[in-house]
């Protein structure tokens, strides 16, 4: 599928006020700075696809995964202290999911290859945490606590040598989930 075809499949609408009120902005791709479209954003509706939203411009700050659905007051629902400032569309991925996780930064320490979700890095691999990774196939969400809880970070294909340089500020990840076609 072409990237144009994928973009047509994803759509999120942001609203300035809670309960889908006020001015709105429709987005079908990445948006690094929403301030030129809306003064603030307190609710949204994901009509198709999956997105990661950020509480700072340029895909920085806390991240929140949003799949198809309505978020009438996502700030209180998700515990966000700020409103959405940028968003990234997660492209549909068909095929296998593969990533290597490492216990230490710069691909050091224990290494394990994942092809499916891992609800506890400690329980499955006897590894206290994950501090670097190489995403070979698919798109993944990494969580700071076991069982997909706590702050999360979106990982697309590529090498990630040091999570703290990505705005993770010393985060160590304890569970990992792949983003499959079910959210489209």
C-alpha positions in Angstrom: 0.0 0.0 0.0 1.3 3.4 -0.8 1.9 6.0 1.8 -1.0 8.1 0.3 -3.3 5.1 0.8 -2.2 4.7 4.4 -2.7 8.4 5.1 -6.3 8.2 3.8 -6.9 5.4 6.3 -5.9 7.4 9.3 -7.8 10.5 10.7 -7.9 12.2 14.0 -9.9 15.3 14.9 -8.8 17.6 17.7 -11.1 20.0 19.5 -10.2 23.0 21.7 -12.7 22.2 24.4 -13.8 19.0 26.2 -16.7 17.0 24.8 -15.8 17.8 21.2 -16.6 21.5 21.5 -15.0 24.6 20.1 -12.8 24.9 17.1 -11.5 21.7 15.5 -8.5 20.6 13.5 -8.5 17.4 11.3 -5.2 15.6 10.9 -4.4 12.7 8.6 -0.6 12.7 9.0 2.1 13.9 11.4 1.8 17.4 12.9 4.8 18.7 14.8 3.1 21.9 16.1 -0.6 22.2 16.5 -0.5 25.7 18.0 -0.9 27.3 14.5 -4.3 25.4 14.2 -5.7 25.5 17.7 -5.0 27.5 20.9 -5.4 24.4 23.0 -6.7 20.8 22.6 -8.8 19.1 25.3 -10.7 16.4 23.4 -10.3 14.3 20.2 -11.9 11.7 18.1 -9.8 9.1 16.2 -11.9 8.0 13.3 -9.4 5.7 11.6 -6.0 4.5 12.4 -3.7 4.9 15.4 -1.8 8.0 16.6 0.7 8.9 19.3 0.0 12.3 20.8 2.6 14.4 22.7 2.2 17.1 25.3 5.0 19.2 23.7 5.8 20.4 20.2 8.0 18.5 17.9 7.1 15.1 19.2 8.6 15.7 22.6 7.3 15.2 26.2 4.9 12.6 27.5 3.4 10.3 24.8 0.0 8.8 24.7 -1.2 6.1 22.3 -4.7 6.6 20.8 -6.6 4.1 18.7 -10.0 4.5 17.1 -12.5 6.0 19.5 -13.7 9.1 21.3 -11.8 10.9 23.9 -14.2 13.5 25.3 -11.9 14.6 28.2 -8.7 12.7 27.6 -6.7 14.9 30.0 -8.4 13.6 33.1 -8.8 10.2 31.6 -5.1 9.8 30.9 -3.7 12.0 33.7 -2.3 14.5 31.3 -1.3 17.8 32.9 -0.9 19.6 29.6 -2.9 19.5 26.4 -1.8 17.9 23.1 0.8 19.9 21.2 1.9 17.5 18.4 0.8 14.1 17.0 2.3 11.4 14.9 0.4 9.0 12.7 1.4 5.3 13.1 1.5 3.8 9.7 -0.2 0.4 9.1 2.3 -2.4 9.2 1.6 -5.8 7.6 4.1 -8.5 8.2 6.3 -9.7 11.0 7.2 -7.8 14.2 10.8 -8.1 15.3 13.0 -6.2 17.7 16.1 -6.8 19.8 16.2 -5.4 23.3 19.3 -4.8 25.4 19.8 -4.5 29.1 22.1 -1.5 28.9 22.7 1.6 26.7 24.6 1.2 23.4 23.4 -2.3 22.9 25.2 -3.6 26.0 24.4 -6.4 28.5 21.9 -9.1 27.9 20.1 -9.2 24.5 16.9 -10.8 23.6 14.8 -10.9 20.4 11.1 -10.2 20.5 8.5 -11.1 17.9 5.5 -10.7 20.2 4.3 -8.7 23.2 6.2 -9.0 26.5 4.2 -8.0 29.6 7.3 -8.3 31.9 10.9 -8.1 30.7 12.0 -9.3 34.2 9.7 -12.3 34.4 10.3 -13.5 30.8 14.0 -12.8 30.4 15.3 -12.2 34.0 16.5 -8.8 32.8 15.9 -6.0 35.2 15.0 -3.5 32.4 15.6 -2.5 28.8 17.7 0.6 28.0 18.4 0.3 24.3 16.9 -1.6 21.3 16.9 -2.2 17.6 13.5 -2.3 15.9 13.8 -4.3 12.8 10.2 -4.8 11.8 6.9 -3.2 12.9 5.9 -0.5 15.3 6.1 -0.9 19.1 5.2 0.7 22.4 7.5 0.4 25.3 6.2 1.0 28.9 8.2 1.9 32.0 6.2 -0.6 34.1 5.3 -4.2 33.7 1.9 -5.2 32.2 1.9 -2.2 29.8 1.5 0.5 32.5 3.1 3.8 33.2 4.7 6.2 30.8 5.3 4.9 27.3 7.3 5.7 24.2 6.6 4.9 20.6 9.3 3.0 18.6 9.4 2.7 14.9 12.0 0.8 12.9 15.6 2.0 13.7 18.4 1.8 16.3 17.9 3.3 19.7 21.2 3.4 21.6 20.2 5.6 24.5 16.6 6.2 25.6 17.5 9.2 27.7 18.6 11.1 24.5 15.1 10.6 23.1 13.5 12.5 25.9 13.0 9.4 28.1 15.1 11.1 30.8 16.5 7.9 32.3 13.4 5.8 31.7 13.9 2.1 31.8 11.4 -0.1 30.1 9.7 -3.1 31.6 7.1 -4.2 29.1 6.7 -4.0 25.3 3.7 -4.3 23.0 3.6 -4.3 19.2 1.0 -2.2 17.3 -1.0 -4.5 15.1 -3.6 -4.1 12.5 -6.5 -4.3 15.1 -6.4 -0.6 15.7 -7.1 0.2 12.0 
